[in-house]
């Protein structure tokens, strides 16, 4: 499994950190996303595959994390989903003219790529 870039929000008054795979603080809507990777940090108060924290009216819609990821946040995408072009184009709504979603093999590291 490859590592993802972690976006974090450091709360210096508390000396803690909120870490997340997609966005540190969600102020609006996060949608149609997939988190593949790992999350780590020191002094963390929260770890979430999608959002570290969210504003009161913020939403997460149609967000997934890869199977085997045990942090909170997002629905779990099964191995069948992760290897299926249908999952990316129809479930997540990714455009196949922008993304190469064919010939995928999650366990071998063959993930969708931008064209």
C-alpha positions, 0 to 999 in steps of 0.5 A: 500500500502506498502512502498518501500526503497527509493534510493536517491542521495544527492546533497550537493552543492544544498542542494537538493535530487533526490528520486526514487523508483528503482534507484537514478541515472541511468547510463545504462539501467533499464528494466523489473521492477515494482515499488510498494510503495511510495516515499517521501523526504525533499528538493527533486528536483525530484521524479520518480517511476523508476529513479531519474535522468539518464545519457544522453545515459541511458534508461528505458525499459519496466518499470511500476509503480502500478496504483494509484502512481502519480509520474512521470516515468514508464507506469502505471500497471492496477489492472488487470495487477498487479493481472495477472501472465501473466503480470509478466512472459510475459510482464516483463519477470520474470522467474516463476521458480524464482518468485511466481506470482500465487494467486496474489491480489494487493489490499490485499497485495499479491504481487510476491515473490521470491521462 
